[in-house]
Amino acid sequence: MNTLRRLLVLLAIATAPGAAPADDGQRGRVPAHEFSLVTLNLYHDRDDWPRRRVQIVEELRRLRPDAIALQEVLQHEDLPNQAVWLARELGYDWHFTTTDPPSSPRRFGNALLVRGTVLDRGETLLHPLEDHRTAGLVRVLAGDRPLNLYVTHLHWTPEGGAIRERQVQDLLAWIEATSEGLPVVIAGDFNATSDAPELAALHRGHVDAWQALHPHTRPDGATTLNPHYFERRARIDHVFLERGRLQPVEARRLFTAPDAGGVWASDHFGLYVRFRVLPEPAD
């Protein structure tokens, strides 16, 4: 971390609500903090987005997660950017990533929405470039602890395991280059079950939050593919937490029923994860 960025992080920590005093009584250890995150594939503008977004906003406003990871975010001439619209409705900051140039009227990608102070943000492209996949980063505070949040959406075809594996390699290399030694959360639509071979590299340094808390769930159990839209049952939306530094506390699905008018929030179920940032020796 360069000197200016480090000073900004320290300033944000020092002025954060509830920030611990210099002598926090922890004998050289930083206290643990909890953080909550929702990941959801928005299904872009299909199936009456104006009605779908109502229940999405209502549920997210009720939950007030610290961060929201979104995939299949769309904007075009007749549609304001969906992530920006949600962020403004909820009072969150936002970071949108896409392979589409700013001048393009139609832009499609991923987004991170956060309630707290944004310390840093970034984005990268994943190979192959013709697959139009990105990953995004937002650095935030969990209490007074800096935390890296990453969002991505991997290749979708069932036979595309080798492509997803390459994209995971790209993602992990980028995380190594940008995490700056801070704890890491990776959320998104991976288009593969947690036990798929192409995701094996993620498990070496990260814990699947859902599987850690629901160890007896089969790969085809607790589907995040909405059965109203898919015959396949699979949990392909995940939140991975850095092993040994972040501890899952709660994991449950969202939007598992339609609204009173029979409208579903998305063709995916959402995933809510609450986790604890574990104490570390102070610098």
Helices and strands as residue ranges (DSSP letters): H 3-15, E 33-41, H 49-63, E 67-75, H 82-90, E 93-98, E 107-114, E 120-126, G 129-131, E 133-142, E 145-153, H 161-178, E 184-189, G 197-199, H 200-205, E 206-208, H 209-213, E 237-242, E 246-254, E 270-277
